[in-house]
Amino acid sequence: MKIVFAGTPEFSVPSLDALHAAGFEIAAVLTQPDKPQGRKGIPTPSPVKRAAEALEIPVLQPEKLKADYSALCAAGAELMVTCAYGQLLTQEVLDLFPRGVWNVHASLLPAYRGAAPIARAVMDGAKTTGVTIMKTDIGMDTGDIFLTEEVPIETTDTAGTLSDRLSRVGAALIVKALKAVEKGEAVLRKQGAGFACKKVSRTQVDFSRPSAEVSALVRGLSPAPLSFGTVNGLTLNFLFAESVDTDSRAAYGEVLRASPKTGLIVKCGEGAVRITRLQPAGGKAMSDKDFCNGRKISEGMRFDEPVL
């Protein structure tokens, strides 16, 4: 069965590799155009493009797929797999594939349709998430469900670590799905009522929230686009935070501990958090203990409140 694979970020690469290793004929890989990166704006290929070139698979990179899908049509594939491709598909594109378009989605649909399902699940403090293999229709992640697999969310997870696990689960699941489709054994079920989630953006931490919520926000936005706070005129990006118990009656946002021995502990509306890994603006990521060694931050200082 000849297929096209559509994906862009690192999350998509394990699925591409797994389909190739399983022996599916991949006629072409569809990915987003190279994007300028760094101060010099050097055009940089997506992780999926690099993986496809390593596998010697032709790569298609239309700026807007809905306006230019002639090359996709010429590939002559029976089926397309999408995995975090990054562009909406029109009905004309869906109609190109007689065996359908199948999506690897990083949530247990119908929950967390749309953008950033991994980050949102962590930020919401969800205990579980998973991967869904769905037959794509014209809606936003509303197509019929074929396979699902649940994955627990640990309190030590960031969006990055959870994404790594989900990508591996998705890779195995899409291979299983396509083998069933090839045999005509795919049994689908309709989705129930669900909800869509929006993209995430860099966010200033509101320490008036309970420590569990602050930790979830920090972890959900790590490794990108990151949360941040400002104290004593210094902006810090947060990469990981954990809840800690405290009986302190200090105001929220106040620095309770800041030393190479204790690390950086900040009071929240309920409890406190230890910011175990952070990155000063313009600097390198480091542990909180390394940061507190000689930095201009001390107990009693207070993080600025977010500007609404």
Secondary structure, DSSP 8 states (H G I E B T S, - for coil): -EEEEEE-SGGGHHHHHHHHHTT-EEEEEE----EEETTTTEEE--HHHHHHHHTT--EE--SSGGG--HHHHHT--SEEEEES--S---HHHHTT-TT-EEEEESS-TTTTEES-HHHHHHHTT-SEEEEEEEE--SSSS-S-EEEEEEEE--TT--HHHHHHHHHHHHHHHHHHHHHHHHTT----B---S--EE-----EE--TTSBHHHHHHHHHHTTTTT-EEEEETTEEEEEEEEEEE-------TTBEEEEETTTEEEEE-SBSEEEEEEEEETTS--EEHHHHHSS-S--TT-BB-----
